[in-house]
Amino acid sequence: MKYNSDFRYDLKVGQTKEKALGEIFSGASVEIKYDMKANTTGNIFVEYESRGKASGISSSQAEWYCYCLGDTYHLIKASDLKERCRKYLKTKRDVRGGDSNTSKGILLPVKDLL
């Protein structure tokens, strides 16, 4: 985007983004995740299986995911989140977790989320 110091131009750009965000929240499905360990570990846990069945990102119908990390919120398209997780399948980041370690998921570095 070309730099422009005109406030009216900046306002139009901001309003365009506000409209896009409004459309996400008014019509699209958003799955909200709160990862209390992410700020400490530097990873989020993206579940894809539980008790031998598809779950989490593998079965969700959400178009968007919103990760709450402390006081910040990070939106990502579900398709983009899946793509970022795929490269970690069958690596040391493909781990068990959740209640009684009955789930499988990807430890996705927060930097990959952003």
N, CA, C and O of each residue as an XYZ file, in Angstrom:
456
protein
N       0.849     -1.167      0.000
C       0.000      0.000      0.000
C       0.899      1.237      0.000
O       1.883      1.297      0.737
N       0.567      2.183     -0.800
C       1.343      3.406     -0.914
C       1.107      4.283      0.313
O      -0.020      4.403      0.792
N       2.176      4.893      0.815
C       2.070      5.786      1.971
C       1.344      7.060      1.582
O       1.556      7.604      0.499
N       0.482      7.532      2.478
C      -0.236      8.773      2.267
C      -0.477      9.399      3.625
O      -1.030      8.751      4.513
N      -0.072     10.653      3.804
C      -0.219     11.310      5.109
C      -1.566     12.009      5.270
O      -1.782     12.697      6.267
N      -2.464     11.849      4.323
C      -3.782     12.484      4.372
C      -4.708     11.696      5.293
O      -4.954     10.513      5.055
N      -5.227     12.339      6.343
C      -6.095     11.668      7.302
C      -7.329     11.079      6.632
O      -7.761      9.990      7.010
N      -7.905     11.757      5.660
C      -9.115     11.246      5.003
C      -8.823      9.923      4.297
O      -9.657      9.017      4.296
N      -7.655      9.816      3.706
C      -7.245      8.561      3.066
C      -7.112      7.464      4.122
O      -7.622      6.357      3.947
N      -6.421      7.782      5.222
C      -6.246      6.817      6.313
C      -7.591      6.386      6.887
O      -7.784      5.216      7.218
N      -8.505      7.319      7.004
C      -9.838      7.017      7.525
C     -10.556      6.028      6.617
O     -11.176      5.082      7.104
N     -10.483      6.233      5.304
C     -11.121      5.313      4.360
C     -10.527      3.912      4.467
O     -11.255      2.920      4.440
N      -9.212      3.835      4.587
C      -8.554      2.539      4.732
C      -9.041      1.867      6.018
O      -9.390      0.687      6.009
N      -9.063      2.612      7.117
C      -9.531      2.072      8.391
C     -10.972      1.610      8.325
O     -11.307      0.553      8.859
N     -11.822      2.377      7.684
C     -13.231      2.016      7.573
C     -13.413      0.757      6.732
O     -14.301     -0.049      7.008
N     -12.588      0.586      5.722
C     -12.641     -0.630      4.903
C     -12.337     -1.846      5.761
O     -13.022     -2.864      5.668
N     -11.315     -1.744      6.594
C     -10.943     -2.860      7.468
C     -11.995     -3.085      8.553
O     -12.264     -4.231      8.912
N     -12.587     -2.034      9.073
C     -13.671     -2.179     10.050
C     -14.846     -2.928      9.440
O     -15.448     -3.785     10.086
N     -15.167     -2.604      8.201
C     -16.266     -3.278      7.507
C     -15.944     -4.760      7.325
O     -16.803     -5.612      7.551
N     -14.719     -5.071      6.919
C     -14.317     -6.468      6.723
C     -14.423     -7.248      8.027
O     -14.917     -8.376      8.037
N     -13.965     -6.658      9.124
C     -14.062     -7.329     10.425
C     -15.523     -7.490     10.842
O     -15.899     -8.530     11.383
N     -16.340     -6.482     10.597
C     -17.760     -6.576     10.900
C     -18.433     -7.707     10.141
O     -19.297     -8.396     10.684
N     -18.041     -7.902      8.890
C     -18.606     -8.989      8.091
C     -18.222    -10.349      8.651
O     -19.021    -11.285      8.618
N     -17.000    -10.462      9.167
C     -16.572    -11.721      9.785
C     -17.471    -12.038     10.969
O     -17.960    -13.160     11.102
N     -17.686    -11.056     11.823
C     -18.436    -11.311     13.044
C     -19.945    -11.341     12.841
O     -20.668    -11.867     13.688
N     -20.427    -10.793     11.746
C     -21.879    -10.814     11.564
C     -22.357    -12.029     10.793
O     -23.472    -12.496     11.024
N     -21.555    -12.550      9.893
C     -22.034    -13.641      9.062
C     -21.224    -14.917      9.136
O     -21.751    -16.002      8.893
N     -19.968    -14.803      9.464
C     -19.097    -15.979      9.461
C     -19.089    -16.635     10.836
O     -19.378    -16.000     11.850
N     -18.755    -17.912     10.846
C     -18.636    -18.612     12.120
C     -17.199    -18.470     12.627
O     -16.234    -18.617     11.878
N     -17.093    -18.179     13.927
C     -15.798    -17.962     14.553
C     -15.698    -18.857     15.774
O     -16.574    -18.836     16.638
N     -14.634    -19.641     15.848
C     -14.376    -20.469     17.022
C     -13.348    -19.738     17.884
O     -12.276    -19.372     17.401
N     -13.674    -19.530     19.145
C     -12.811    -18.797     20.061
C     -12.035    -19.787     20.921
O     -12.613    -20.710     21.496
N     -10.730    -19.592     21.004
C      -9.868    -20.435     21.824
C      -9.089    -19.544     22.776
O      -8.563    -18.502     22.385
N      -9.023    -19.973     24.033
C      -8.233    -19.253     25.025
C      -7.146    -20.192     25.500
O      -7.419    -21.181     26.181
N      -5.924    -19.884     25.142
C      -4.798    -20.735     25.497
C      -4.016    -20.056     26.608
O      -3.269    -19.106     26.373
N      -4.201    -20.560     27.827
C      -3.594    -19.928     28.998
C      -2.087    -20.150     29.089
O      -1.403    -19.415     29.801
N      -1.559    -21.145     28.387
C      -0.125    -21.446     28.467
C       0.686    -20.818     27.335
O       1.914    -20.788     27.403
N       0.029    -20.327     26.315
C       0.733    -19.869     25.110
C       1.770    -18.791     25.395
O       2.868    -18.830     24.840
N       1.440    -17.840     26.243
C       2.393    -16.763     26.517
C       3.617    -17.262     27.278
O       4.670    -16.624     27.240
N       3.490    -18.388     27.963
C       4.619    -18.969     28.690
C       5.422    -19.911     27.802
O       6.652    -19.871     27.799
N       4.719    -20.761     27.046
C       5.392    -21.790     26.240
C       5.806    -21.303     24.851
O       6.736    -21.842     24.251
N       5.114    -20.284     24.343
C       5.372    -19.826     22.982
C       4.667    -20.658     21.929
O       4.931    -20.512     20.736
N       3.754    -21.546     22.374
C       3.021    -22.430     21.461
C       1.532    -22.395     21.778
O       1.131    -22.105     22.906
N       0.713    -22.697     20.762
C      -0.693    -22.986     21.004
C      -0.916    -24.450     20.652
O      -0.230    -24.998     19.789
N      -1.877    -25.083     21.321
C      -2.205    -26.473     21.043
C      -3.417    -26.485     20.122
O      -4.492    -26.012     20.491
N      -3.236    -27.029     18.916
C      -4.319    -27.100     17.933
C      -4.739    -28.561     17.837
O      -4.084    -29.372     17.182
N      -5.842    -28.875     18.501
C      -6.336    -30.255     18.542
C      -6.903    -30.674     17.194
O      -7.579    -29.901     16.516
N      -6.609    -31.931     16.817
C      -7.193    -32.471     15.588
C      -7.828    -33.846     15.782
O      -8.525    -34.332     14.891
N      -7.599    -34.479     16.930
C      -8.178    -35.795     17.196
C      -8.370    -35.966     18.696
O      -7.565    -35.483     19.493
N      -9.449    -36.660     19.078
C      -9.685    -36.987     20.482
C     -10.334    -38.352     20.577
O     -11.337    -38.636     19.922
N      -9.733    -39.193     21.413
C     -10.236    -40.547     21.635
C     -10.438    -41.313     20.322
O     -11.417    -42.039     20.151
N      -9.482    -41.130     19.399
C      -9.502    -41.868     18.147
C     -10.420    -41.315     17.069
O     -10.550    -41.923     16.007
N     -11.066    -40.166     17.317
C     -11.985    -39.586     16.332
C     -11.555    -38.168     15.994
O     -10.953    -37.473     16.813
N     -11.874    -37.754     14.776
C     -11.574    -36.382     14.356
C     -12.250    -35.398     15.301
O     -13.413    -35.571     15.666
N     -11.524    -34.380     15.686
C     -12.069    -33.340     16.567
C     -11.317    -32.044     16.295
O     -10.441    -31.985     15.432
N     -11.671    -31.021     17.037
C     -10.973    -29.743     16.912
C     -10.960    -29.241     15.488
O     -11.997    -29.192     14.826
N      -9.783    -28.868     15.017
C      -9.630    -28.279     13.690
C     -10.066    -29.236     12.578
O     -10.453    -28.789     11.498
N     -10.009    -30.536     12.827
C     -10.389    -31.525     11.802
C     -11.889    -31.628     11.604
O     -12.345    -32.035     10.535
N     -12.659    -31.267     12.614
C     -14.101    -31.432     12.511
C     -14.886    -30.125     12.639
O     -16.099    -30.111     12.432
N     -14.223    -29.058     12.968
C     -14.893    -27.773     13.170
C     -15.494    -27.259     11.868
O     -14.921    -27.445     10.795
N     -16.629    -26.624     11.969
C     -17.273    -25.985     10.824
C     -16.966    -24.492     10.773
O     -17.438    -23.786      9.882
N     -16.176    -24.015     11.730
C     -15.858    -22.591     11.805
C     -15.040    -22.145     10.594
O     -14.163    -22.864     10.115
N     -15.348    -20.950     10.116
C     -14.588    -20.357      9.020
C     -13.346    -19.633      9.545
O     -12.348    -19.488      8.841
N     -13.432    -19.191     10.777
C     -12.363    -18.432     11.407
C     -12.069    -18.995     12.790
O     -12.949    -19.560     13.440
N     -10.837    -18.837     13.231
C     -10.452    -19.120     14.613
C      -9.956    -17.815     15.215
O      -9.295    -17.018     14.549
N     -10.281    -17.610     16.470
C      -9.803    -16.447     17.199
C      -9.100    -16.958     18.447
O      -9.731    -17.550     19.323
N      -7.809    -16.734     18.528
C      -7.038    -17.160     19.696
C      -6.849    -15.979     20.629
O      -6.334    -14.930     20.241
N      -7.277    -16.173     21.863
C      -7.071    -15.184     22.909
C      -5.799    -15.585     23.644
O      -5.736    -16.648     24.260
N      -4.799    -14.736     23.575
C      -3.519    -14.987     24.238
C      -3.295    -13.835     25.208
O      -2.815    -12.767     24.829
N      -3.653    -14.072     26.465
C      -3.586    -12.990     27.443
C      -4.642    -11.955     27.112
O      -5.834    -12.262     27.095
N      -4.210    -10.720     26.848
C      -5.144     -9.635     26.538
C      -5.246     -9.345     25.049
O      -5.842     -8.342     24.657
N      -4.674    -10.207     24.210
C      -4.727     -9.965     22.773
C      -5.554    -11.036     22.080
O      -5.668    -12.163     22.563
N      -6.126    -10.668     20.947
C      -6.947    -11.573     20.149
C      -6.349    -11.641     18.744
O      -5.986    -10.622     18.157
N      -6.256    -12.865     18.220
C      -5.648    -13.069     16.917
C      -6.598    -13.887     16.041
O      -6.898    -15.042     16.343
N      -7.062    -13.276     14.959
C      -7.963    -13.935     14.016
C      -7.166    -14.593     12.900
O      -6.190    -14.038     12.396
N      -7.605    -15.789     12.528
C      -6.978    -16.490     11.416
C      -8.041    -17.339     10.728
O      -8.877    -17.949     11.396
N      -8.014    -17.381      9.407
C      -8.940    -18.241      8.671
C      -8.638    -19.682      9.049
O      -7.473    -20.056      9.189
N      -9.664    -20.484      9.213
C      -9.486    -21.894      9.574
C      -8.617    -22.605      8.540
O      -7.771    -23.425      8.897
N      -8.820    -22.297      7.278
C      -8.020    -22.933      6.225
C      -6.538    -22.573      6.356
O      -5.676    -23.417      6.108
N      -6.237    -21.343      6.737
C      -4.840    -20.933      6.941
C      -4.242    -21.619      8.161
O      -3.077    -22.015      8.144
N      -5.038    -21.760      9.225
C      -4.564    -22.436     10.429
C      -4.238    -23.893     10.117
O      -3.209    -24.408     10.555
N      -5.103    -24.555      9.367
C      -4.851    -25.947      8.973
C      -3.555    -26.053      8.174
O      -2.739    -26.943      8.415
N      -3.376    -25.151      7.236
C      -2.180    -25.170      6.398
C      -0.911    -24.989      7.238
O       0.096    -25.657      7.001
N      -0.965    -24.100      8.201
C       0.207    -23.853      9.043
C       0.515    -25.030      9.960
O       1.667    -25.238     10.340
N      -0.510    -25.797     10.314
C      -0.313    -26.967     11.181
C       0.195    -28.182     10.411
O       0.933    -28.996     10.966
N      -0.185    -28.316      9.151
C       0.146    -29.523      8.366
C       1.640    -29.842      8.345
O       2.029    -31.009      8.394
N       2.457    -28.827      8.273
C       3.892    -29.091      8.172
C       4.459    -29.725      9.446
O       5.577    -30.241      9.435
N       3.701    -29.689     10.534
C       4.168    -30.260     11.795
C       3.603    -31.656     12.076
O       3.958    -32.273     13.080
N       2.724    -32.159     11.193
C       2.220    -33.512     11.381
C       3.386    -34.497     11.345
O       4.299    -34.374     10.528
N       3.337    -35.468     12.243
C       4.367    -36.521     12.328
C       5.764    -35.956     12.602
O       6.766    -36.497     12.135
N       5.814    -34.860     13.365
C       7.082    -34.324     13.845
C       7.007    -34.299     15.372
O       6.016    -34.750     15.947
N       8.019    -33.790     16.021
C       8.000    -33.718     17.479
C       6.957    -32.719     17.993
O       6.683    -32.676     19.193
N       6.377    -31.923     17.101
C       5.320    -30.985     17.502
C       3.924    -31.609     17.415
O       2.940    -30.974     17.793
N       3.833    -32.822     16.930
C       2.582    -33.584     16.851
C       2.515    -34.402     18.148
O       3.158    -35.445     18.270
N       1.728    -33.911     19.111
C       1.795    -34.453     20.477
C       0.420    -34.831     21.023
O      -0.615    -34.481     20.456
N       0.442    -35.548     22.130
C      -0.775    -35.842     22.887
C      -0.977    -34.733     23.913
O      -0.022    -34.133     24.405
N      -2.239    -34.481     24.218
C      -2.554    -33.440     25.199
C      -4.002    -33.519     25.601
O      -4.673    -34.522     25.357
N      -4.481    -32.467     26.214
C      -5.868    -32.420     26.658
C      -6.081    -33.242     27.911
O      -5.122    -33.668     28.554
N      -7.339    -33.466     28.258
C      -7.685    -34.230     29.451
C      -7.148    -35.646     29.347
O      -7.475    -36.368     28.406
N      -6.336    -36.043     30.296
C      -5.747    -37.388     30.363
C      -4.964    -37.763     29.100
O      -4.824    -38.945     28.786
N      -4.464    -36.781     28.391
C      -3.698    -37.014     27.155
C      -4.450    -37.875     26.149
O      -3.843    -38.703     25.468
N      -5.772    -37.689     26.046
C      -6.583    -38.470     25.115
C      -6.749    -37.775     23.761
O      -7.409    -38.307     22.868
N      -6.161    -36.606     23.611
C      -6.266    -35.865     22.354
C      -4.912    -35.794     21.672
O      -3.868    -35.945     22.305
N      -4.953    -35.559     20.361
C      -3.741    -35.307     19.593
C      -3.854    -33.900     19.034
O      -4.941    -33.428     18.701
N      -2.713    -33.244     18.940
C      -2.723    -31.893     18.407
C      -1.333    -31.456     18.017
O      -0.338    -32.137     18.266
N      -1.304    -30.316     17.407
C      -0.056    -29.710     16.968
C       0.304    -28.590     17.923
O      -0.530    -27.737     18.230
N       1.547    -28.587     18.398
C       2.064    -27.455     19.148
C       2.555    -26.438     18.122
O       3.682    -26.518     17.635
N       1.705    -25.505     17.812
C       2.012    -24.501     16.785
C       2.696    -23.313     17.441
O       2.140    -22.719     18.365
N       3.897    -22.952     16.979
C       4.549    -21.767     17.542
C       3.655    -20.534     17.345
O       3.073    -20.343     16.278
N       3.558    -19.718     18.372
C       2.731    -18.516     18.292
C       3.163    -17.672     17.089
O       2.322    -17.065     16.427
N       4.449    -17.631     16.807
C       4.934    -16.852     15.656
C       4.319    -17.343     14.346
O       4.141    -16.557     13.416
N       3.990    -18.646     14.265
C       3.328    -19.178     13.062
C       1.857    -18.744     13.002
O       1.274    -18.649     11.922
N       1.277    -18.489     14.154
C      -0.109    -18.003     14.203
C      -0.161    -16.566     13.694
O      -1.081    -16.189     12.969
N       0.810    -15.789     14.070
C       0.856    -14.382     13.689
C       1.383    -14.262     12.285
O       1.503    -13.153     11.763
